[in-house]
Amino acid sequence: MEPLTTALSPDEEAFRAEVRQFLADKFTPELHAWGARQGGVSAEAAFVRAWRRILYEKGWVAPTWPKAHGGPGWSARQAAIFRYECACAGVPHMMGAAFDLCGPVIMKFGTQEQKDYFLPRMLSGEHYWCQGYSEPQAGSDLAGLQTRAVRDGDDYVVNGSKLWTSHAHEANWIFMLVRTDSSGKRQQGITFLVSPMDAPGIVVRPIISLTGDHEVNQVFFENVRIPVANRIGPENEGWTVAKYLLDHEREGGAFAISPLFVALERIKAQAREAPGDTGGRLADDPAFRRKLAWIEIELTAAKALEDRLARRDLVSPQITAAVAPSIKKLAVSERGQAVSALAMEVLGPYAAADQRAGLGGAASEPPIGPDYALTPTSKYLIGRASTIYAGSSEVQRNIIARAALGL
């Protein structure tokens, strides 16, 4: 089932054909096999660098960027087609800290000098970014952050820590929110800074997930000197920058409906092979078929809603613009968890197998059980956090209530 609510135009059909041919030529069997071993939220850095080098040469490395900043200048529809075809080809989700988050922030709030320096290096892959937002006492309550930056001449001196920092052990740049003033409301006195990860005083300590993966970290800052020139936007106005970035995160490729359709089609194929609880194939089990149908209905409704949000025709353009990122984040994260739970059901007893030796580029063992048993347990466990990161579901519902209901 293709997740398109309206037919493709002739130009869009031609574009899709071009994308499919590119993937057939460049996403080689070796890359496909490597990608199939990725069990995290985002693919490991070595895979990302290899695939993005190919995309960079084609000019497609930043699908949502305008041509003025080195992107392909695609429409939202083209970007959605590209994401869907990549998912069909087996390209895993890749870290979006540069292209979906920091890049758009620099485009909007950065100086010309900052744009000229950072954006080309994001595109080329010279800079690999991580995000410093959450802290031990400030997750969804981001305004409670306590990492401090004190102005000292032409530098800020930063002390504190950031938590759940994806790929911090592999990144060479970090963007972060710091507190530069505590005298006003919590949302005031926050500033947006960027820093190289090799700055003296930065220490990265691993956090091993339930799956045994090392994807997230805690980052410590001890008297780290960051030049004032590395501030994005005005001092003490980082909350405005942060909200803009979070909207991009919630609308970005990590929260897209189309790849979930691809995952569901794979579950259908696997269920035709997996044994049912009462004999026969799982695909023939009435209870499983009801679950499958319900999730497919949910995804179809969510895709229609996603398209309406993109057209800004929900309630009113103003309200839609205010709540679209939160609605989309809710829809994708919650339905994504439902899809991953169904994938676990297909695995049956293989869901309990320890597959860690088969995951990642350094994998040394084949899957335990069928090939499709390798990654679903890892993705299911890690996916439990999708309704927390980028703002919990409760936070999203509060945003929608305030904007749409005037609360």
Secondary structure, DSSP 8 states (H G I E B T S, - for coil): ----SS---HHHHHHHHHHHHHHHHHS-HHHHHHHTT--SSS--HHHHHHHHHHHHHHT-SSTTS-GGGTS----HHHHHHHHHHHHHHT------IIIIIIHHHHHHHS-HHHHHHHHHHHHHTS--EEEE--BTTBSS-GGG---EEEEETTEEEEEEEE-S-TTTTT-SEEEEEEES--SS-TTSSEEEEEEETTSTTEEEEEEE-TTS-EEEEEEEEEEEEEEGGGB-SSTTBHHHHHHHHHHHHHHSGGG-SHHHHHHHHHHHHHHTTSB-TTSSBGGG-HHHHHHHHHHHHHHHHHHHHHHHHHHT-SS-HHHHHHHHHHHHHHHHHHHHHHHHHHHHHHHGGGGGS--GGGSSTT--S--SSSGGGSSHHHHHHHHGGGGTTTS-HHHHHHHHHHHHH--
